[in-house]
Amino acid sequence: MKQSKLIQLLSLLRPREIEQFDELLQTSFFSTKTETDQLWAYLKPRCGKWSKLDQELDKDKIQRSLFGDQASSNKSLRNTMSELTRHLEFFLIMGLLKQESLPRKKLTIKALERRKLYEQFALATQNLIRWHPEAGLRSSSYHLDLMDLHHHYFFHPSTEKQDPKIDDIQRAMGHLDAFFVLRKLRYCCELLNRHYILGEEYQIELLDEVQALASKQLSEETPLVYIYLDLIQIFLHGYSDQNYQRIKERLIHSTLRDDEQQTVLYYLININTRQINQVGSPEVIREGLELYQIGIDREILVRNKEITYVTYLNVANKGSVIGEFEWTRDFIEKYRKFLPKAWQKDAYKAALATYHFHRGEYEEVPSIMSDLKFPPTTYTLMLRCVLLRSLYELAMLNQSYQSLFDAELENLYRYLKYHEYMREEAKAAYERFRRFTNKLAGIRRKGPIDEQRRADLHQQLREQYPIAVPRWLHQKIDEL
């Protein structure tokens, strides 16, 4: 029962909300069954203590407490839990409506329409059209709302449709077109982004037509159109610094919805990541860190005091790579508490591992990473890459690390061979890195090399592209 939807929802309630829900259940607004009241009476004093109540949340114990030894007690408990869950969901909806005026106003209009209060319905509709809270954003959601408002007003039986001043259907059509174009552009960007990053192929109908229509009709109304059009150009035709900088400037200086800011920011991060993989210069990496800093400062990437472990590790890695050690360590410590609990320990240790590696504190890395657990993603590859490079550095200083270095070479080989989630391009890049790192280790053990041999190795490395962390490999060649 501890994993039930009811308990999960109750665990989200603050003490004041528990009391408010209790008060709501006792009003005449709800007609609850006796068993539902009994179940709530059993659960209420236990709210906030779920982690300590495994035995008291035993399903059989609660069944016996509420229904005795009836043969149908299992079914009765399920029904009772379902009823209490429905009431709790209604309570959560009421709380949301109390906080957000827009859905409340839309529901008010719908209620007035159903009660056949035409004059009040018409006035409320026109007021929301004039003073819609997202009027200055011109998002696709804004156009969808305005289309619906004009539609329902025009097609209301009491609206005089023959009046030439009534142009609501024309306005509804305009908002429909704007909604379609903006959503189409957003979905096109998402599919093209997936192709850009993952290599997946998608069929996108009407792409040229929608771009032309957006440029002709909507470009003056919303900066989001310009952003989408520039993104499509990059996704289709490759990186353009001019397009990239225009997108970034509009993201910073234009007024966009939070979800649109987040989407555009992630697209820019993906574009920057690809540039890092292809160029790998400190300037490009610093640009990527700045994108993350924009997202953190605007609370786009830290929502409701929660940050994903992916964002957390990317920020820690980029800050460490470019030598922003003081800022990075502050970030690692400050935002560890915002990580999901499932990843709090491992993400924190992984961030510390990358931090110590880039500070040259290689001996710290193997012990930190000894018991890390992550899902099979490219971030696991990134961390394995950090571990292998640390062992490379340690083995050159102390032969006792050579066996660990050789073992990690074999571990990385097996990991690349047996994990099918990765794209072949990523597998190939990390396999080239593994082989070249092993090659450099063998050369270094034999002693210094001359300038011609060093130049030959640089050329061999360039011929290996794309390859993981090429900048580090070039540095290791220079150290031979």
Secondary structure in CASP SS format (residue, H / E / C, confidence):
PFRMAT SS
TARGET T0000
AUTHOR 0000-0000-0000
METHOD secondary structure of the structure
MODEL  1
M C 1.00
K C 1.00
Q C 1.00
S C 1.00
K H 1.00
L H 1.00
I H 1.00
Q H 1.00
L H 1.00
L H 1.00
S C 1.00
L C 1.00
L C 1.00
R C 1.00
P H 1.00
R H 1.00
E H 1.00
I H 1.00
E H 1.00
Q H 1.00
F H 1.00
D H 1.00
E H 1.00
L H 1.00
L H 1.00
Q H 1.00
T C 1.00
S C 1.00
F C 1.00
F C 1.00
S C 1.00
T C 1.00
K C 1.00
T H 1.00
E H 1.00
T H 1.00
D H 1.00
Q H 1.00
L H 1.00
W H 1.00
A H 1.00
Y H 1.00
L H 1.00
K H 1.00
P H 1.00
R H 1.00
C C 1.00
G C 1.00
K C 1.00
W H 1.00
S H 1.00
K H 1.00
L C 1.00
D C 1.00
Q C 1.00
E C 1.00
L C 1.00
D C 1.00
K H 1.00
D H 1.00
K H 1.00
I H 1.00
Q H 1.00
R H 1.00
S H 1.00
L H 1.00
F H 1.00
G C 1.00
D C 1.00
Q C 1.00
A C 1.00
S C 1.00
S H 1.00
N H 1.00
K H 1.00
S H 1.00
L H 1.00
R H 1.00
N H 1.00
T H 1.00
M H 1.00
S H 1.00
E H 1.00
L H 1.00
T H 1.00
R H 1.00
H H 1.00
L H 1.00
E H 1.00
F H 1.00
F H 1.00
L H 1.00
I H 1.00
M H 1.00
G H 1.00
L H 1.00
L H 1.00
K H 1.00
Q H 1.00
E C 1.00
S H 1.00
L H 1.00
P H 1.00
R H 1.00
K H 1.00
K H 1.00
L H 1.00
T H 1.00
I H 1.00
K H 1.00
A H 1.00
L H 1.00
E H 1.00
R H 1.00
R C 1.00
K C 1.00
L C 1.00
Y H 1.00
E H 1.00
Q H 1.00
F H 1.00
A H 1.00
L H 1.00
A H 1.00
T H 1.00
Q H 1.00
N H 1.00
L H 1.00
I H 1.00
R H 1.00
W C 1.00
H C 1.00
P C 1.00
E C 1.00
A C 1.00
G C 1.00
L C 1.00
R C 1.00
S C 1.00
S H 1.00
S H 1.00
Y H 1.00
H H 1.00
L H 1.00
D H 1.00
L H 1.00
M H 1.00
D H 1.00
L H 1.00
H H 1.00
H H 1.00
H H 1.00
Y H 1.00
F H 1.00
F C 1.00
H C 1.00
P C 1.00
S C 1.00
T C 1.00
E C 1.00
K C 1.00
Q C 1.00
D C 1.00
P C 1.00
K C 1.00
I C 1.00
D C 1.00
D H 1.00
I H 1.00
Q H 1.00
R H 1.00
A H 1.00
M H 1.00
G H 1.00
H H 1.00
L H 1.00
D H 1.00
A H 1.00
F H 1.00
F H 1.00
V H 1.00
L H 1.00
R H 1.00
K H 1.00
L H 1.00
R H 1.00
Y H 1.00
C H 1.00
C H 1.00
E H 1.00
L H 1.00
L H 1.00
N H 1.00
R H 1.00
H H 1.00
Y H 1.00
I H 1.00
L H 1.00
G C 1.00
E C 1.00
E C 1.00
Y C 1.00
Q C 1.00
I C 1.00
E C 1.00
L C 1.00
L H 1.00
D H 1.00
E H 1.00
V H 1.00
Q H 1.00
A H 1.00
L H 1.00
A H 1.00
S H 1.00
K H 1.00
Q H 1.00
L C 1.00
S C 1.00
E C 1.00
E C 1.00
T C 1.00
P H 1.00
L H 1.00
V H 1.00
Y H 1.00
I H 1.00
Y H 1.00
L H 1.00
D H 1.00
L H 1.00
I H 1.00
Q H 1.00
I H 1.00
F H 1.00
L H 1.00
H H 1.00
G C 1.00
Y C 1.00
S C 1.00
D H 1.00
Q H 1.00
N H 1.00
Y H 1.00
Q H 1.00
R H 1.00
I H 1.00
K H 1.00
E H 1.00
R H 1.00
L H 1.00
I H 1.00
H H 1.00
S C 1.00
T C 1.00
L C 1.00
R C 1.00
D H 1.00
D H 1.00
E H 1.00
Q H 1.00
Q H 1.00
T H 1.00
V H 1.00
L H 1.00
Y H 1.00
Y H 1.00
L H 1.00
I H 1.00
N H 1.00
I H 1.00
N H 1.00
T H 1.00
R H 1.00
Q H 1.00
I H 1.00
N H 1.00
Q H 1.00
V C 1.00
G C 1.00
S C 1.00
P H 1.00
E H 1.00
V H 1.00
I H 1.00
R H 1.00
E H 1.00
G H 1.00
L H 1.00
E H 1.00
L H 1.00
Y H 1.00
Q H 1.00
I H 1.00
G H 1.00
I H 1.00
D H 1.00
R C 1.00
E C 1.00
I C 1.00
L C 1.00
V C 1.00
R E 1.00
N C 1.00
K C 1.00
E E 1.00
I C 1.00
T C 1.00
Y H 1.00
V H 1.00
T H 1.00
Y H 1.00
L H 1.00
N H 1.00
V H 1.00
A H 1.00
N H 1.00
K H 1.00
G H 1.00
S H 1.00
V H 1.00
I C 1.00
G C 1.00
E C 1.00
F H 1.00
E H 1.00
W H 1.00
T H 1.00
R H 1.00
D H 1.00
F H 1.00
I H 1.00
E H 1.00
K H 1.00
Y H 1.00
R H 1.00
K H 1.00
F H 1.00
L C 1.00
P C 1.00
K H 1.00
A H 1.00
W H 1.00
Q H 1.00
K H 1.00
D H 1.00
A H 1.00
Y H 1.00
K H 1.00
A H 1.00
A H 1.00
L H 1.00
A H 1.00
T H 1.00
Y H 1.00
H H 1.00
F H 1.00
H H 1.00
R C 1.00
G C 1.00
E C 1.00
Y C 1.00
E C 1.00
E H 1.00
V H 1.00
P H 1.00
S H 1.00
I H 1.00
M C 1.00
S C 1.00
D C 1.00
L C 1.00
K C 1.00
F C 1.00
P C 1.00
P C 1.00
T C 1.00
T H 1.00
Y H 1.00
T H 1.00
L H 1.00
M H 1.00
L H 1.00
R H 1.00
C H 1.00
V H 1.00
L H 1.00
L H 1.00
R H 1.00
S H 1.00
L H 1.00
Y H 1.00
E H 1.00
L H 1.00
A H 1.00
M H 1.00
L H 1.00
N C 1.00
Q H 1.00
S H 1.00
Y H 1.00
Q H 1.00
S H 1.00
L H 1.00
F H 1.00
D H 1.00
A H 1.00
E H 1.00
L H 1.00
E H 1.00
N H 1.00
L H 1.00
Y H 1.00
R H 1.00
Y H 1.00
L H 1.00
K H 1.00
Y H 1.00
H C 1.00
E C 1.00
Y C 1.00
M C 1.00
R C 1.00
E H 1.00
E H 1.00
A H 1.00
K H 1.00
A H 1.00
A H 1.00
Y H 1.00
E H 1.00
R H 1.00
F H 1.00
R H 1.00
R H 1.00
F H 1.00
T H 1.00
N H 1.00
K H 1.00
L H 1.00
A H 1.00
G H 1.00
I H 1.00
R H 1.00
R H 1.00
K C 1.00
G C 1.00
P C 1.00
I C 1.00
D C 1.00
E H 1.00
Q H 1.00
R H 1.00
R H 1.00
A H 1.00
D H 1.00
L H 1.00
H H 1.00
Q H 1.00
Q H 1.00
L H 1.00
R H 1.00
E C 1.00
Q C 1.00
Y C 1.00
P C 1.00
I C 1.00
A C 1.00
V C 1.00
P H 1.00
R H 1.00
W H 1.00
L H 1.00
H H 1.00
Q H 1.00
K H 1.00
I H 1.00
D H 1.00
E H 1.00
L C 1.00
END
